[in-house]
Amino acid sequence: MSSWARTAIQDTADLRGELLSWMLVFGAFYWIWLSIQLGSIVMLIAGLYPVTILLTAPLGIFSLLFGTPGCLTALVS
């Protein structure tokens, strides 16, 4: 494989990693905003706790892209 092809593959991998990182950041912030809007202190604490942010950030980005899941709304209501 030539050096330009390796560089192109590496650049693509870097771009995907950066995009995923930014999506998780936006998902985490959206989760916190959503917890404030729904009035759920448990969601807010879960969004700020470092271990659970690995779960709440992907859920936040899912909610941002596709809307808040009904099961989440029913859980905190």
ABEGO torsion letter per residue (X at the ends): XBAAAAAAAAAAAAAAAAAAAAAAAAAAAAAAAAAAAAGBAAAAAAAABAAAAAAAAAAAAAAAAAEBBAAAAAAAX
